[in-house]
Amino acid sequence: MGVTCEALVGESFLDVALAHNIDLQHNCGGVCACSTCHVKVKQGMEQLPEMEDDEADQLDEAEGLALDSRLGCQCKVEDADYIVEIPQLNPAIAKLFHEGAH
């Protein structure tokens, strides 16, 4: 399912997802302390800030890691168009990430 969203310069992909009710997990609250907001940047990667070591370390834990992988909390929007894919998690793992899951 494709969704088009408007964003302000400086917002993170995570901020944009939350503002538009898009289910992008963020167990650490968006402080680069987990890999649950893992996204794949299909267009616009060159417009994003360079990946810092903390982000690279957290991405090592992400399921389905690829060359276009980034953490949504660390990708700050610039004046550009982006295409971002949220990878599907294994259903058992996804259930653990949802608040209130039993």
Secondary structure, 3 states (H helix, E strand, C coil): CCCCCCCCCCCEHHHHHHHCCCCCCCCCCCCCCCCCCEEEEEECHHHCCCCCHHHHHHHCCCCCCCCCEEECCCCECCCCCCEEECCCCCHHHHHHHCCCCC
